[in-house]
Amino acid sequence: MWSRLRSVLARATRSSQPRHARGIASAPGANAQAINEESLSRYCAGGYHPVRLGDTFKAGQYRVLRKLGYGLYSTVWLAYNEE
Amino acid sequence: MLFFCLISLTPRTNQHVALKILTADACDGENDTFELDILRHMQAKSQGAGSVVGSDKVLGLLDEFSHTGPNGRHTCLVFKPMGPDMSHFRSLFHFPRIPIPVAKKVSRDLLMSLAFLHDHCNIIHTGMFPKKDYNQLHKSI
């Protein structure tokens, strides 16, 4: 009887947890969308400049906030003009 | 312009800019796109041309500078941040199809900007398509 009660309780707590908390067992990539970004191989000599959020440009005048997009010959970032 | 802008939920001020960092080979290199030269030319032409039709419909350069990093020297261009491009804008409507009054306004603005480029700046745009056509952000967004 106790083992039956334990299994019922275990089932109940499992179903009350959100799907993502159950771990890898729930279908991975079920809601995943492929995100297109610029190719990593173009981060090479002559290619894209590696940018991190918070980087500053032009002697600290422009501070990078987030990425806006990319193209074949550029990456575009939302920045804040500190002046 | 090859960049792709999205409407952000953060409040916009006049101090937010779009910073476009070109690849090192795109400035005076083997893949030079002459973007800076063209933008400088447009800027020179639009100064004192406030009354020319379409001069306010093209995305002007706010600032430009050079940045040296591990991959070389990069030209950096600063623009006003824009809203969604036309293909994304269209997906926001039902069907999805842009309503006729909006399409008329967009077409008119597009033709005015092209007229400015052709007639005033002597520039031919060889790559017009919806992904390159941006809507201006309103201050309230």
Backbone of each chain as ProteinMPNN parsed JSONL, in Angstrom:
{"seq_chain_A": "MWSRLRSVLARATRSSQPRHARGIASAPGANAQAINEESLSRYCAGGYHPVRLGDTFKAGQYRVLRKLGYGLYSTVWLAYNEE", "coords_chain_A": {"N_chain_A": [[0.828, -1.216, 0.0], [1.901, 1.278, 0.802], [3.854, 1.605, -1.098], [2.319, 1.925, -3.346], [1.031, 4.316, -2.731], [3.222, 5.976, -2.65], [4.012, 5.947, -5.325], [1.796, 7.124, -6.539], [1.857, 9.654, -5.4], [4.319, 10.514, -6.416], [3.737, 10.615, -9.132], [1.84, 12.63, -9.141], [3.304, 14.899, -8.27], [5.103, 15.063, -10.334], [3.515, 15.777, -12.579], [2.717, 18.29, -11.823], [4.869, 19.865, -12.085], [6.486, 22.303, -14.118], [6.985, 21.734, -17.614], [9.627, 22.15, -18.561], [11.154, 21.85, -16.332], [11.379, 19.2, -15.852], [13.525, 18.109, -16.957], [15.919, 16.761, -19.318], [14.482, 14.817, -20.531], [11.954, 15.531, -21.567], [10.622, 16.391, -24.762], [13.274, 17.559, -26.534], [13.944, 20.595, -28.194], [11.399, 20.843, -29.125], [9.973, 23.217, -29.069], [11.887, 24.769, -30.121], [13.42, 27.246, -32.136], [15.212, 27.666, -35.088], [17.874, 29.884, -35.1], [19.172, 32.339, -37.141], [22.365, 33.56, -37.584], [25.308, 35.563, -38.162], [28.052, 33.96, -39.899], [30.325, 32.005, -38.033], [32.858, 31.487, -38.975], [33.654, 33.727, -40.246], [34.726, 35.367, -38.41], [37.582, 36.277, -38.413], [40.899, 37.141, -39.465], [40.54, 40.093, -41.212], [37.843, 39.82, -41.228], [34.711, 39.957, -39.401], [34.437, 42.172, -36.546], [34.983, 41.164, -33.246], [32.479, 41.629, -30.917], [31.439, 42.499, -27.651], [28.668, 42.714, -25.383], [28.356, 45.844, -23.871], [30.788, 46.756, -24.634], [32.863, 49.539, -25.57], [33.147, 52.2, -27.957], [35.01, 54.48, -29.997], [36.658, 55.962, -28.127], [35.137, 55.523, -25.786], [32.725, 56.778, -26.311], [30.503, 55.543, -27.549], [28.415, 53.058, -26.309], [27.861, 49.64, -26.367], [24.685, 48.113, -26.435], [22.821, 46.091, -27.273], [22.453, 43.49, -29.789], [21.537, 44.265, -33.098], [21.463, 43.311, -35.706], [22.85, 41.712, -38.647], [25.031, 41.508, -41.509], [26.472, 40.575, -44.657], [28.865, 41.898, -44.716], [29.048, 43.216, -42.315], [28.271, 43.851, -38.791], [25.561, 44.851, -36.764], [24.747, 47.022, -34.127], [22.821, 48.072, -31.29], [23.495, 51.036, -29.748], [24.549, 53.29, -27.133], [24.865, 56.737, -26.991], [27.161, 58.261, -25.16], [27.738, 60.895, -24.851]], "CA_chain_A": [[0.0, 0.0, 0.0], [2.749, 2.462, 0.866], [4.558, 1.788, -2.369], [1.322, 2.473, -4.284], [0.841, 5.723, -2.352], [4.439, 6.703, -3.077], [4.027, 6.127, -6.789], [0.737, 8.087, -6.873], [2.374, 10.985, -5.033], [5.395, 10.87, -7.358], [3.081, 10.995, -10.397], [1.162, 13.916, -8.959], [4.29, 15.996, -8.239], [5.706, 15.18, -11.687], [2.646, 16.501, -13.508], [2.539, 19.693, -11.436], [6.068, 20.638, -12.429], [6.47, 22.773, -15.516], [7.61, 20.779, -18.507], [11.067, 22.315, -18.715], [11.858, 21.477, -15.104], [11.494, 17.74, -15.728], [14.834, 17.666, -17.418], [16.157, 16.563, -20.744], [13.605, 13.787, -21.063], [10.864, 16.096, -22.377], [11.098, 16.542, -26.144], [14.149, 18.719, -26.724], [13.794, 21.223, -29.497], [10.007, 20.834, -29.578], [9.583, 24.593, -29.325], [13.08, 25.527, -30.496], [13.423, 27.796, -33.493], [16.578, 27.907, -35.545], [18.19, 31.303, -35.175], [20.236, 32.6, -38.088], [23.269, 34.651, -37.271], [26.428, 35.581, -39.093], [28.837, 32.732, -39.775], [31.449, 32.116, -37.094], [34.141, 31.407, -39.672], [34.043, 35.06, -40.714], [35.437, 36.068, -37.336], [38.962, 35.93, -38.709], [41.603, 38.332, -39.949], [39.824, 40.643, -42.353], [36.405, 39.589, -41.096], [33.954, 40.733, -38.419], [35.094, 42.525, -35.301], [34.253, 40.525, -32.14], [31.906, 42.635, -30.022], [30.728, 42.002, -26.464], [27.748, 43.714, -24.85], [29.05, 46.708, -22.922], [32.003, 47.299, -25.261], [32.724, 50.943, -25.956], [33.832, 52.574, -29.177], [35.367, 55.889, -30.153], [37.117, 56.48, -26.83], [34.084, 55.471, -24.778], [31.535, 57.559, -26.632], [29.36, 54.687, -27.849], [28.426, 51.836, -25.496], [27.006, 48.64, -27.001], [23.61, 47.628, -25.565], [22.369, 44.797, -27.76], [22.685, 43.303, -31.21], [20.377, 44.542, -33.921], [21.445, 42.429, -36.862], [24.127, 41.438, -39.297], [24.988, 41.378, -42.954], [27.645, 39.847, -45.135], [30.068, 42.668, -44.45], [28.955, 44.032, -41.099], [27.324, 43.502, -37.722], [24.955, 46.105, -36.343], [24.473, 46.993, -32.697], [22.182, 49.237, -30.685], [24.477, 51.601, -28.83], [24.131, 54.505, -26.435], [25.834, 57.813, -27.124], [27.364, 58.755, -23.797], [27.926, 62.35, -24.81]], "C_chain_A": [[0.861, 1.264, 0.0], [3.47, 2.697, -0.447], [3.605, 2.358, -3.418], [1.113, 3.961, -4.016], [2.026, 6.561, -2.819], [4.411, 6.954, -4.572], [2.952, 7.123, -7.234], [1.221, 9.498, -6.581], [3.44, 11.449, -6.013], [4.802, 11.328, -8.685], [2.453, 12.361, -10.293], [2.165, 15.063, -8.974], [4.932, 16.173, -9.599], [4.829, 16.032, -12.588], [2.45, 17.958, -13.104], [3.763, 20.528, -11.752], [5.948, 21.139, -13.857], [7.323, 21.832, -16.371], [9.128, 20.908, -18.539], [11.831, 21.88, -17.486], [12.052, 19.983, -14.989], [12.813, 17.245, -16.281], [14.857, 17.367, -18.897], [15.16, 15.6, -21.373], [12.468, 14.347, -21.911], [11.427, 16.524, -23.723], [11.994, 17.761, -26.333], [13.915, 19.304, -28.105], [12.368, 21.232, -29.993], [9.553, 22.251, -29.91], [10.759, 25.427, -29.808], [12.944, 26.027, -31.927], [14.86, 28.039, -33.893], [16.783, 29.411, -35.662], [19.331, 31.463, -36.151], [21.074, 33.758, -37.612], [24.414, 34.599, -38.269], [27.319, 34.358, -38.859], [30.064, 32.974, -38.892], [32.788, 32.157, -37.811], [34.592, 32.776, -40.171], [34.626, 35.929, -39.597], [36.897, 35.658, -37.445], [39.63, 37.21, -39.164], [40.895, 38.824, -41.213], [38.326, 40.532, -42.247], [35.745, 40.497, -40.075], [34.818, 41.079, -37.211], [34.315, 41.885, -34.155], [33.782, 41.556, -31.127], [31.257, 41.947, -28.837], [29.785, 43.107, -25.997], [28.486, 44.529, -23.798], [30.348, 47.275, -23.474], [31.78, 48.768, -25.599], [33.572, 51.207, -27.192], [34.062, 54.062, -29.191], [35.63, 56.504, -28.779], [35.973, 56.568, -25.833], [32.821, 56.215, -25.12], [30.312, 56.681, -26.871], [29.474, 53.395, -27.057], [27.408, 50.86, -26.071], [25.977, 48.097, -26.016], [23.124, 46.252, -25.99], [22.605, 44.702, -29.253], [21.4, 43.592, -31.974], [20.32, 43.593, -35.117], [22.82, 42.251, -37.452], [23.918, 41.42, -40.799], [26.239, 40.631, -43.372], [28.934, 40.569, -44.76], [29.986, 43.518, -43.195], [28.103, 43.364, -40.036], [26.818, 44.838, -37.207], [24.475, 45.986, -34.905], [23.731, 48.246, -32.267], [23.174, 49.758, -29.652], [23.926, 52.884, -28.221], [25.241, 55.53, -26.551], [25.998, 58.476, -25.764], [27.514, 60.267, -23.704], [26.641, 63.091, -24.529]], "O_chain_A": [[0.57, 2.214, -0.728], [3.675, 3.838, -0.862], [4.002, 3.158, -4.266], [1.027, 4.765, -4.944], [1.873, 7.68, -3.307], [4.747, 8.045, -5.033], [3.158, 7.878, -8.184], [1.033, 10.416, -7.379], [3.475, 12.617, -6.4], [5.277, 12.286, -9.294], [2.515, 13.16, -11.227], [1.921, 16.088, -9.61], [5.271, 17.29, -9.988], [5.329, 16.913, -13.287], [2.061, 18.781, -13.933], [3.712, 21.757, -11.696], [5.368, 20.465, -14.709], [8.269, 21.216, -15.879], [9.84, 19.903, -18.543], [13.021, 21.573, -17.568], [12.804, 19.524, -14.129], [13.175, 16.084, -16.09], [13.92, 17.686, -19.629], [15.005, 15.564, -22.594], [12.054, 13.708, -22.879], [12.573, 16.965, -23.813], [11.506, 18.89, -26.292], [13.71, 18.57, -29.071], [12.119, 21.582, -31.147], [8.846, 22.474, -30.893], [10.657, 26.651, -29.898], [12.427, 25.335, -32.803], [15.643, 28.568, -33.105], [15.965, 30.118, -36.251], [20.358, 30.797, -36.016], [20.549, 34.819, -37.276], [24.481, 33.705, -39.113], [27.339, 33.792, -37.766], [30.738, 33.998, -38.994], [33.739, 32.776, -37.334], [35.767, 32.972, -40.483], [34.974, 37.088, -39.821], [37.388, 34.819, -36.689], [38.984, 38.255, -39.239], [40.682, 38.063, -42.157], [37.601, 41.082, -43.076], [36.146, 41.647, -39.893], [35.785, 40.388, -36.893], [33.096, 42.044, -34.09], [34.593, 42.275, -30.544], [30.596, 40.921, -28.998], [30.064, 44.29, -26.187], [29.163, 43.971, -22.935], [30.948, 48.164, -22.87], [30.658, 49.19, -25.88], [34.573, 50.534, -27.44], [33.393, 54.816, -28.484], [34.938, 57.42, -28.335], [35.843, 57.561, -25.117], [31.913, 56.283, -24.291], [29.208, 57.026, -26.448], [30.495, 52.711, -27.117], [26.238, 51.201, -26.243], [26.321, 47.675, -24.912], [23.025, 45.344, -25.164], [22.918, 45.695, -29.909], [20.311, 43.21, -31.545], [19.244, 43.126, -35.491], [23.829, 42.593, -36.835], [22.794, 41.329, -41.293], [26.975, 40.115, -42.531], [29.963, 39.938, -44.517], [30.775, 44.448, -43.026], [27.327, 42.451, -40.314], [27.543, 45.832, -37.209], [23.877, 44.983, -34.516], [23.964, 49.335, -32.791], [23.634, 49.012, -28.788], [22.973, 53.477, -28.725], [26.401, 55.248, -26.255], [25.097, 59.161, -25.277], [27.429, 60.846, -22.621], [26.638, 64.321, -24.463]]}, "seq_chain_B": "MLFFCLISLTPRTNQHVALKILTADACDGENDTFELDILRHMQAKSQGAGSVVGSDKVLGLLDEFSHTGPNGRHTCLVFKPMGPDMSHFRSLFHFPRIPIPVAKKVSRDLLMSLAFLHDHCNIIHTGMFPKKDYNQLHKSI", "coords_chain_B": {"N_chain_B": [[21.898, 49.487, -47.547], [22.704, 47.024, -45.316], [21.692, 46.149, -42.914], [19.517, 44.814, -40.343], [16.784, 45.745, -38.52], [15.041, 45.64, -35.382], [12.071, 46.366, -33.523], [12.597, 47.596, -30.355], [11.836, 46.974, -26.901], [12.784, 48.688, -25.082], [12.887, 52.009, -23.759], [13.228, 54.66, -26.076], [15.601, 57.143, -26.739], [17.022, 60.241, -27.906], [19.614, 59.607, -27.818], [20.146, 57.007, -28.42], [21.69, 54.926, -30.749], [22.324, 53.316, -33.927], [24.906, 51.226, -34.462], [27.042, 50.41, -36.904], [29.317, 48.047, -37.71], [31.754, 47.494, -39.926], [33.257, 44.742, -41.751], [36.773, 44.018, -41.659], [37.874, 43.701, -44.189], [36.157, 45.103, -45.751], [36.703, 47.738, -45.906], [38.644, 49.683, -47.783], [39.738, 47.35, -48.624], [39.851, 44.04, -50.074], [37.168, 43.51, -50.414], [35.851, 45.918, -50.631], [33.085, 47.938, -50.148], [32.481, 50.498, -50.65], [30.756, 51.899, -49.084], [31.032, 53.911, -47.167], [32.051, 56.025, -48.677], [29.915, 56.537, -50.403], [27.918, 57.259, -48.589], [29.05, 59.55, -47.475], [29.093, 61.184, -49.68], [26.349, 61.457, -50.136], [25.661, 62.81, -47.855], [27.026, 65.209, -48.157], [25.665, 66.199, -50.344], [23.105, 66.491, -49.301], [23.271, 68.496, -47.509], [22.145, 71.706, -47.011], [20.184, 71.161, -48.74], [17.626, 71.082, -47.867], [15.056, 71.534, -48.814], [14.769, 69.874, -50.902], [13.01, 67.321, -52.522], [12.526, 64.345, -50.807], [14.922, 64.326, -49.401], [14.793, 63.996, -46.715], [14.071, 61.422, -46.455], [15.96, 59.502, -46.652], [18.329, 57.426, -44.981], [20.448, 59.058, -43.013], [23.957, 59.562, -42.326], [25.156, 59.682, -39.065], [27.555, 59.702, -37.701], [31.01, 58.757, -38.107], [33.756, 56.569, -37.787], [36.925, 54.986, -37.134], [37.886, 51.743, -36.083], [40.226, 49.739, -34.491], [40.842, 46.326, -34.253], [41.331, 42.861, -33.178], [41.05, 41.616, -35.644], [41.69, 43.373, -37.574], [41.455, 46.645, -39.166], [38.495, 48.4, -38.707], [35.838, 50.056, -40.314], [33.47, 52.14, -38.829], [30.075, 52.925, -38.705], [27.597, 55.272, -37.822], [24.192, 55.425, -37.235], [20.762, 56.606, -37.074], [18.642, 54.691, -34.986], [16.45, 52.342, -36.465], [13.077, 51.202, -37.244], [11.151, 48.187, -37.857], [12.028, 46.224, -40.773], [10.513, 46.164, -44.088], [9.598, 43.59, -44.741], [9.306, 42.314, -42.331], [7.552, 44.063, -41.143], [5.279, 43.705, -42.691], [4.543, 41.17, -41.876], [3.359, 41.676, -39.478], [0.771, 42.379, -39.883], [-2.661, 41.374, -40.601], [-3.338, 38.553, -42.669], [-0.667, 37.777, -44.228], [-0.849, 41.187, -45.024], [-0.043, 44.397, -46.12], [-2.026, 47.166, -45.286], [-3.845, 49.1, -47.722], [-3.793, 52.067, -47.534], [-1.478, 52.424, -45.971], [0.424, 51.154, -47.553], [0.397, 52.862, -49.714], [1.478, 55.204, -48.63], [4.029, 54.324, -47.928], [5.027, 53.611, -50.442], [5.073, 56.102, -51.652], [6.96, 57.485, -50.074], [9.185, 55.925, -50.603], [9.578, 56.336, -53.36], [10.117, 59.043, -53.309], [12.529, 59.068, -51.908], [14.144, 57.662, -53.678], [14.067, 59.38, -55.855], [15.464, 61.527, -54.82], [17.991, 60.33, -54.489], [18.666, 59.608, -57.162], [18.307, 61.999, -58.738], [19.432, 64.121, -57.308], [21.76, 63.216, -55.999], [22.986, 61.652, -57.865], [23.092, 58.852, -57.696], [22.639, 55.387, -58.15], [20.498, 52.995, -56.893], [21.168, 49.715, -56.464], [20.036, 47.607, -55.183], [17.256, 47.187, -54.17], [14.934, 45.834, -51.98], [12.325, 44.35, -49.93], [13.568, 43.674, -47.459], [15.366, 45.648, -47.067], [14.185, 47.979, -46.553], [13.277, 50.343, -44.351], [11.166, 51.106, -41.594], [10.457, 54.102, -39.885], [11.076, 54.646, -36.454], [8.682, 55.588, -34.046], [8.653, 58.125, -31.514], [7.23, 57.338, -29.345], [7.395, 54.644, -29.16]], "CA_chain_B": [[22.09, 49.196, -46.121], [22.477, 45.599, -45.163], [21.351, 45.717, -41.563], [18.164, 44.366, -40.065], [16.46, 46.338, -37.217], [13.805, 45.211, -34.729], [11.585, 47.319, -32.522], [12.991, 47.156, -29.027], [10.867, 47.417, -25.919], [13.39, 49.671, -24.179], [12.519, 53.362, -24.184], [14.192, 55.262, -26.985], [15.903, 58.558, -26.575], [17.811, 60.68, -29.041], [20.99, 59.164, -27.654], [20.347, 55.644, -28.892], [22.125, 54.913, -32.144], [22.633, 52.018, -34.516], [26.339, 51.237, -34.769], [27.313, 49.37, -37.901], [30.758, 47.806, -37.743], [32.042, 46.74, -41.142], [34.381, 43.814, -41.667], [38.039, 44.694, -41.948], [38.167, 43.712, -45.62], [35.18, 45.915, -46.46], [37.154, 49.119, -45.987], [39.915, 49.754, -48.489], [40.296, 46.008, -48.765], [39.444, 43.332, -51.291], [35.712, 43.503, -50.543], [35.405, 47.277, -50.361], [31.738, 48.182, -50.645], [32.377, 51.94, -50.882], [29.584, 52.403, -48.377], [31.358, 55.173, -46.506], [32.173, 57.063, -49.711], [28.572, 56.852, -50.89], [27.201, 57.976, -47.528], [29.64, 60.898, -47.351], [28.63, 61.918, -50.856], [24.942, 61.777, -49.892], [25.605, 63.803, -46.787], [27.458, 66.481, -48.745], [24.588, 66.656, -51.221], [21.873, 66.82, -48.583], [23.444, 69.713, -46.714], [21.659, 72.839, -47.792], [19.161, 70.682, -49.677], [16.482, 70.75, -47.009], [13.774, 71.599, -49.496], [14.737, 68.895, -51.999], [12.074, 66.232, -52.249], [13.127, 63.056, -50.483], [16.186, 64.401, -48.665], [14.56, 63.55, -45.346], [13.594, 60.039, -46.482], [17.083, 58.561, -46.696], [18.966, 57.282, -43.676], [21.705, 59.792, -43.048], [25.041, 59.155, -41.442], [25.309, 60.582, -37.918], [28.959, 59.763, -37.305], [31.807, 57.662, -38.656], [35.094, 56.513, -37.209], [37.637, 53.757, -37.43], [38.207, 51.008, -34.859], [41.169, 48.651, -34.77], [40.653, 45.194, -33.357], [42.202, 41.713, -33.486], [40.903, 41.165, -37.021], [42.065, 44.424, -38.516], [40.882, 47.973, -38.968], [37.097, 48.381, -39.127], [35.106, 51.315, -40.425], [32.232, 52.082, -38.044], [29.108, 53.932, -39.144], [26.565, 55.493, -36.805], [22.92, 55.872, -37.8], [19.606, 56.641, -36.181], [18.066, 53.335, -34.974], [15.204, 52.297, -37.221], [12.094, 50.202, -36.866], [11.236, 46.937, -38.601], [12.08, 46.333, -42.222], [9.173, 45.992, -44.651], [9.1, 42.209, -44.75], [8.875, 42.043, -40.964], [6.402, 44.934, -40.935], [4.135, 43.07, -43.345], [4.125, 40.005, -41.094], [2.61, 42.126, -38.303], [-0.624, 42.597, -40.238], [-3.501, 40.215, -40.904], [-3.187, 37.845, -43.965], [-0.34, 39.163, -43.884], [-0.819, 42.127, -46.135], [-0.023, 45.782, -45.649], [-3.24, 47.871, -45.732], [-3.584, 49.975, -48.871], [-3.33, 53.418, -47.2], [-0.09, 52.34, -45.491], [1.245, 50.822, -48.718], [0.51, 54.069, -50.542], [2.414, 56.123, -47.965], [5.364, 53.723, -48.029], [5.457, 53.731, -51.841], [5.37, 57.507, -51.922], [8.235, 57.788, -49.405], [10.231, 55.184, -51.32], [9.83, 57.015, -54.615], [10.756, 60.326, -53.008], [13.936, 58.842, -51.544], [14.846, 57.281, -54.907], [14.208, 60.598, -56.651], [16.571, 62.283, -54.213], [19.241, 59.643, -54.801], [18.942, 59.675, -58.599], [18.381, 63.333, -59.324], [20.266, 65.06, -56.561], [23.046, 62.641, -55.62], [23.496, 60.852, -58.984], [23.377, 57.495, -57.211], [21.647, 54.375, -58.502], [20.412, 51.955, -55.873], [21.055, 48.477, -57.236], [19.573, 46.471, -54.376], [16.031, 47.459, -53.411], [13.95, 44.79, -51.72], [11.676, 44.652, -48.644], [14.408, 43.543, -46.273], [16.235, 46.799, -46.923], [13.322, 49.142, -46.496], [12.984, 50.412, -42.924], [10.183, 52.049, -41.078], [11.014, 54.946, -38.833], [10.492, 54.431, -35.139], [8.075, 56.753, -33.431], [9.251, 58.366, -30.195], [6.44, 56.707, -28.289], [7.632, 53.203, -29.093]], "C_chain_B": [[21.774, 47.737, -45.895], [22.009, 45.212, -43.773], [19.859, 45.555, -41.342], [17.8, 44.854, -38.666], [15.151, 45.816, -36.671], [13.363, 46.276, -33.748], [11.971, 46.776, -31.16], [11.964, 47.668, -28.038], [11.467, 48.433, -24.954], [13.021, 51.065, -24.671], [13.624, 53.975, -25.039], [14.393, 56.727, -26.652], [16.701, 58.955, -27.806], [19.235, 60.163, -28.963], [21.215, 57.717, -28.058], [20.704, 55.715, -30.367], [22.293, 53.476, -32.611], [24.081, 52.107, -34.977], [26.636, 50.076, -35.706], [28.825, 49.231, -38.04], [31.062, 46.933, -38.949], [33.19, 45.764, -40.912], [35.647, 44.537, -42.103], [38.343, 44.722, -43.441], [37.183, 44.537, -46.426], [35.583, 47.384, -46.515], [38.544, 49.134, -46.592], [40.55, 48.391, -48.667], [39.768, 45.344, -50.025], [37.939, 43.343, -51.498], [35.131, 44.884, -50.264], [34.039, 47.545, -50.976], [31.496, 49.672, -50.891], [31.226, 52.583, -50.123], [29.857, 53.772, -47.758], [31.431, 56.299, -47.518], [30.805, 57.505, -50.185], [27.813, 57.664, -49.845], [27.736, 59.393, -47.358], [29.169, 61.782, -48.491], [27.184, 62.36, -50.655], [24.82, 62.874, -48.857], [25.984, 65.182, -47.325], [26.346, 67.066, -49.601], [23.348, 67.107, -50.45], [22.024, 68.043, -47.696], [23.02, 70.9, -47.549], [20.63, 72.396, -48.805], [17.916, 70.309, -48.905], [15.17, 70.728, -47.743], [13.686, 70.589, -50.634], [13.873, 67.717, -51.585], [12.841, 64.947, -51.928], [14.404, 63.127, -49.663], [16.019, 63.935, -47.221], [14.137, 62.086, -45.288], [14.732, 59.026, -46.562], [17.763, 58.568, -45.335], [20.33, 57.936, -43.726], [22.698, 59.291, -42.022], [25.158, 60.16, -40.302], [26.784, 60.771, -37.573], [29.689, 58.627, -38.0], [33.184, 57.717, -38.001], [35.691, 55.157, -37.537], [37.975, 53.071, -36.11], [39.137, 49.852, -35.211], [40.99, 47.549, -33.741], [41.563, 44.046, -33.753], [42.132, 41.261, -34.938], [41.218, 42.236, -38.044], [41.412, 45.746, -38.186], [39.471, 47.985, -39.538], [36.54, 49.787, -39.232], [33.812, 51.154, -39.642], [31.337, 53.242, -38.456], [28.015, 54.05, -38.099], [25.334, 56.081, -37.473], [21.888, 56.016, -36.699], [19.03, 55.228, -36.158], [16.699, 53.336, -35.64], [14.283, 51.206, -36.711], [12.222, 48.971, -37.742], [11.372, 47.172, -40.095], [10.72, 45.931, -42.783], [8.692, 44.552, -44.609], [8.624, 41.818, -43.353], [7.608, 42.829, -40.65], [5.143, 44.291, -41.504], [3.619, 41.895, -42.51], [3.333, 40.401, -39.849], [1.129, 42.314, -38.6], [-1.343, 41.284, -40.498], [-3.251, 39.798, -42.345], [-1.809, 37.254, -44.274], [-0.247, 40.05, -45.119], [-0.852, 43.539, -45.566], [-1.288, 46.484, -46.153], [-2.906, 48.898, -46.8], [-3.148, 51.387, -48.494], [-1.87, 53.437, -46.73], [0.847, 52.069, -46.665], [1.441, 52.043, -49.613], [1.535, 55.039, -49.951], [3.843, 55.622, -48.119], [5.896, 53.873, -49.456], [5.861, 55.161, -52.164], [6.729, 57.881, -51.319], [9.407, 57.143, -50.142], [10.599, 55.895, -52.603], [10.509, 58.356, -54.385], [12.232, 60.131, -52.666], [14.749, 58.46, -52.782], [15.076, 58.492, -55.806], [15.356, 61.439, -56.124], [17.911, 61.66, -54.589], [19.623, 59.816, -56.274], [19.247, 61.092, -59.046], [19.373, 64.237, -58.617], [21.661, 64.505, -56.286], [23.707, 61.861, -56.753], [23.924, 59.458, -58.547], [22.259, 56.567, -57.67], [21.665, 53.309, -57.412], [20.224, 50.635, -56.595], [20.499, 47.316, -56.422], [18.35, 46.748, -53.541], [15.236, 46.183, -53.223], [13.457, 44.961, -50.288], [12.584, 44.568, -47.43], [15.317, 44.743, -46.076], [15.472, 48.093, -46.739], [12.846, 49.293, -45.064], [11.947, 51.441, -42.56], [10.804, 52.834, -39.951], [10.311, 54.651, -37.522], [9.839, 55.715, -34.68], [8.66, 56.911, -32.039], [8.51, 57.625, -29.101], [6.736, 55.227, -28.151], [8.825, 52.917, -28.188]], "O_chain_B": [[20.691, 47.268, -46.246], [21.935, 44.019, -43.479], [19.046, 46.106, -42.084], [18.432, 44.43, -37.699], [14.225, 45.57, -37.444], [14.189, 47.007, -33.203], [11.697, 45.616, -30.85], [11.295, 48.67, -28.29], [10.762, 48.982, -24.107], [12.86, 51.276, -25.873], [14.809, 53.817, -24.748], [13.447, 57.444, -26.325], [17.02, 58.116, -28.648], [19.988, 60.266, -29.932], [22.35, 57.242, -28.044], [20.099, 56.465, -31.133], [22.392, 52.548, -31.808], [24.433, 52.964, -35.787], [26.496, 48.909, -35.339], [29.518, 50.169, -38.434], [30.672, 45.766, -38.99], [33.993, 45.938, -39.996], [35.596, 45.536, -42.82], [38.992, 45.651, -43.922], [37.334, 44.671, -47.641], [34.874, 48.194, -47.111], [39.503, 48.655, -45.987], [41.764, 48.285, -48.841], [39.293, 46.02, -50.938], [37.471, 43.203, -52.627], [34.034, 44.997, -49.717], [33.856, 47.398, -52.184], [30.401, 50.056, -51.302], [30.774, 53.674, -50.47], [29.02, 54.673, -47.819], [30.939, 57.399, -47.267], [30.553, 58.698, -50.352], [27.143, 58.642, -50.179], [26.97, 60.327, -47.124], [28.883, 62.965, -48.305], [26.83, 63.497, -50.964], [23.974, 63.76, -48.971], [25.353, 66.187, -46.997], [26.11, 68.274, -49.589], [22.627, 68.0, -50.894], [21.037, 68.573, -47.185], [23.489, 71.075, -48.674], [20.236, 73.19, -49.66], [17.23, 69.343, -49.239], [14.257, 69.997, -47.361], [12.636, 70.46, -51.265], [13.978, 67.191, -50.477], [13.704, 64.523, -52.696], [14.927, 62.087, -49.262], [16.988, 63.527, -46.579], [13.873, 61.558, -44.208], [14.488, 57.82, -46.543], [17.771, 59.578, -44.631], [21.249, 57.449, -44.384], [22.344, 58.69, -41.008], [25.25, 61.363, -40.545], [27.208, 61.864, -37.2], [29.073, 57.653, -38.432], [33.699, 58.794, -37.702], [35.043, 54.298, -38.136], [38.313, 53.736, -35.131], [38.858, 49.08, -36.128], [40.987, 47.79, -32.533], [42.468, 44.223, -34.568], [43.048, 40.596, -35.422], [41.033, 42.032, -39.243], [40.89, 45.951, -37.09], [39.258, 47.629, -40.697], [36.745, 50.613, -38.343], [33.129, 50.139, -39.777], [31.779, 54.387, -38.546], [27.559, 53.046, -37.553], [25.408, 57.088, -38.178], [22.103, 55.61, -35.557], [18.932, 54.605, -37.215], [15.886, 54.23, -35.404], [14.657, 50.397, -35.861], [13.285, 48.728, -38.313], [10.9, 48.178, -40.624], [9.87, 45.42, -42.054], [7.495, 44.31, -44.456], [7.652, 41.076, -43.21], [6.706, 42.331, -39.977], [4.079, 44.325, -40.885], [2.414, 41.653, -42.444], [2.7, 39.547, -39.228], [0.318, 42.399, -37.678], [-0.724, 40.225, -40.601], [-2.97, 40.661, -43.176], [-1.856, 36.074, -44.621], [0.364, 39.685, -46.123], [-1.607, 43.827, -44.638], [-1.592, 46.402, -47.343], [-1.828, 49.493, -46.793], [-2.193, 51.884, -49.09], [-1.121, 54.359, -47.054], [1.919, 52.665, -46.77], [2.509, 52.236, -50.195], [2.35, 55.618, -50.67], [4.755, 56.398, -48.406], [7.061, 54.217, -49.66], [6.851, 55.404, -52.854], [7.55, 58.517, -51.979], [10.476, 57.738, -50.283], [11.779, 56.05, -52.916], [11.371, 58.765, -55.163], [13.082, 60.921, -53.077], [15.898, 58.877, -52.927], [16.126, 58.625, -56.435], [16.131, 61.999, -56.9], [18.85, 62.364, -54.961], [20.769, 60.134, -56.59], [20.287, 61.365, -59.646], [20.071, 65.026, -59.254], [22.641, 65.248, -56.337], [24.861, 61.45, -56.627], [24.965, 58.949, -58.961], [21.08, 56.913, -57.59], [22.722, 52.788, -57.056], [19.215, 50.448, -57.276], [20.482, 46.177, -56.891], [18.383, 46.568, -52.324], [14.897, 45.515, -54.2], [14.105, 45.651, -49.5], [12.395, 45.311, -46.467], [15.973, 44.859, -45.04], [16.054, 49.177, -46.768], [12.08, 48.454, -44.589], [11.873, 52.515, -43.157], [11.581, 52.302, -39.158], [9.1, 54.432, -37.487], [10.372, 56.804, -34.896], [9.115, 55.934, -31.444], [9.08, 57.317, -28.055], [6.376, 54.611, -27.148], [9.192, 51.757, -27.998]]}, "name": "protein", "num_of_chains": 2, "seq": "MWSRLRSVLARATRSSQPRHARGIASAPGANAQAINEESLSRYCAGGYHPVRLGDTFKAGQYRVLRKLGYGLYSTVWLAYNEEMLFFCLISLTPRTNQHVALKILTADACDGENDTFELDILRHMQAKSQGAGSVVGSDKVLGLLDEFSHTGPNGRHTCLVFKPMGPDMSHFRSLFHFPRIPIPVAKKVSRDLLMSLAFLHDHCNIIHTGMFPKKDYNQLHKSI"}
